[in-house]
Amino acid sequence: MQALKDKIMQEGKVLPGSVLKVDAFLNHQIDPVLMKEIGETFAKKFANQGINKIVTIESSGIAPAVMTGLNMGVPVIFARKSKSLTLKDHLYSTSVYSYTKQTTSEISVSKDFLGKDDVVLLLDDFLANGQALYGLIDIVNQAGAKLAGAGIVIEKGFQDGGKKLRQQGIRIESLATIASLQDGKITFSESGAN
Ligand code: 5GP
């Protein structure tokens, strides 16, 4: 998606450890116009698959997921990272290791909102080593729901999450794939469906 790539080039910052900081439009401040186009793009890519639920993880997956849900006319569920008085049992739960925070957290989705009749599109802001998607896939499997695929805003193609998941036959559509962040320079991968 060209507008996303332009935005990454204009406002993305490369941090040590091959981390791309996109706080200016995705992870802290959110650009609604860009999110609108992201939602439209995912909705087109995943049209006619019978998808009736979108599942993401709080917090940075929520904006692109809601815009996609708006365009597809389906509800959006975000897996929560902390339990609360209102969310403590009747849950699907799994643990996810966060690449950026270097911590493991438990994520949960209420059984009220996901079940065996659902066809799910997973959505997330980044795909790096794949831990976040593996966690969401585990939750979809626990629910007995069908997985239609995953939409990713920014894939770090130099980390192996996308490769491993595609090898397992999971459809993954990324809107921008980064080939390298070496020496502070952002290079996009020309291959794939971007
Ligand atoms: P994975 O679980 O695939 O290793 O990483 C995906 C998750 O880690 C995303 O949900 C995102 O929050 C975070 N993440 C991984 N790499 C980056 C990065 O380079 N920049 C930012 N902003 N987040 C990242």
Residues whose N, C-alpha, C, O or C-beta is under 5 A from the ligand:
A	BS01	5GP	S18 V19 L20 K21 V22 N27 Y97 Y99 T100 F126 L127 A128 N129 G130 Q131 A132 L133 G161
